[in-house]
């Protein structure tokens, strides 16, 4: 059901996408399928090699980026780890859940069944089971429809005292990847925003020979 143009785009830009992980490519396919007019695909001519990026652990991204999306793999991992403390702090974007309909009734039914099966046999209160099952179901069908919660305009998992992630060992995939778009490349638009000290330093580094 994926649009053929995204596969053609991958072929036209092998330097960026050939070495990308299949997880990255699949996520781009799913997002493009849902938001074909909005998703940004990075071409070779604009991709920036960010292999020299060094995180400053300042927490700026965690307090600046308004929406920190959770993918299906994140939700599955947290269920296996029984990280109810994380799952309870997630927010479902009800404006995006109608996009589930794009997959059709059969896919929706199977996603519901998979979500229910994933929590079967796990001891938890009924309200938590409903929440966790719904998060699994939504993320299975719609990328970027579930986010980490926020308090005082910051991610709820950012420690206010130390500016560190309190779930660093199992943080969302998007956080683990930041600032990389795919593989070792980042989007030049991130460098233009200059909210990240590590990216600002990368921008100021001399070009490698």
Secondary structure, 3 states (H helix, E strand, C coil): CCCHHHHHHHHHCHHHHCCCCHHHHHHHHHHHHHCCCCCCCCCCCCCEECCCCCCCCCCHHHHHCCCCECCHHHHHHHHHCCCHHHHCCEEECCCCHHHHHHHCHHHHHHHHHHHHHHHCCCCCCHHHHHHHHHHHHHHHHCCCCEEECEECCEECCECCCCCCECCHHHCCHHHHHCCCCECCEECHHHHHHCCCHHHHHHHHCCCCC
